[in-house]
Amino acid sequence: MLKMEIKEKLQIKIEELAKPPYCEILCYPRLEEREVVRRINELKSLGVKKLEFIGSKNVSGIPVLGKGCVGIVVAAYLENRRKVALKIRRVDADRASMRHEAEMLKKANSVGVGPKLLDFTENFLLMQYIDGKLLPEWLNETENQSLVKKILRNLLQQCFKLDQIGLDHGELSNASKHLIIDSKNKPYILDFETASDRRKPANLTSLAQYLFIRKPISEKIINIIGEIDRQRLVDALRKYKREKTEENFERVLEVCRL
């Protein structure tokens, strides 16, 4: 019965979120009635009118866009009917608010990286909604060499920009859940919850190793764009790590045949 109800009614008004099973999403994984009421008021202050439960992940039998150690991501609609992405802080998260992630995303936005930050509160982060596919899935559906090269080059350029402003994403060495390509073939780097501007940035080196050295993703990419000299790439990345100059960055692109 629960699955039938969710399938028939994906869009839920804010007032209905106090009822099960939706309240379990607002206060995952430990339901607290007072906290549900408080969070609903927070959503109202952000101008959120409805949540939409869609996605490939599942929480308490309900489909969502994403689930992590810090939060759950769902689709939402604002008062102007704009569709956005909403990250809900888990009640057992290792942080008291969403402020840090909001600040890191805002800094990434300053150089054109990441989904646009719209607003945030203690328990919620409102972001640009990106309708697309994660990179591994996207690669399975295209054989267009020039397009793949364009996407990969763009992603590495985004990493270079993050390196230049001293912001380290922190999870790009295994970026399978953090790279999405939208319907217009524009790539985005997602999820800045563990990002930091206090540690040495390693965005380019981490992502290049993930894309061109780590299996199985590197095999998919090589099958499309052709073989690269991995030792030359390692050498180029080492040089870039020592000096994050534009010249050394361009050398990495050249070795990657981009």
Buried (B, 14 or more C-beta within 10 A) or exposed (E): EEEEEBEEEBBBEBEBBBEEBBBBBBBBEEBEEEBBBBBBEBBEEBBBBBBBBBBEBEBBEBBBBBBBEBBBBBBBBBEEEEEBBBBBBBBEBEBEBBEBBBBBBBBBBEBEBBBBBBBBBEBBBBBBBBEBBBBBEBBEEBEEEEBBBBBBBBBBBBBBBBBBEBBBBBBBBEBBBBBBBBEEBEBBBBBBBBBBEEEEBBBBBBBBBBBBBBEEBBEBBBEBBEEBEBEBBBEBBEBBBEEBEEEBBBBBBEBBBB
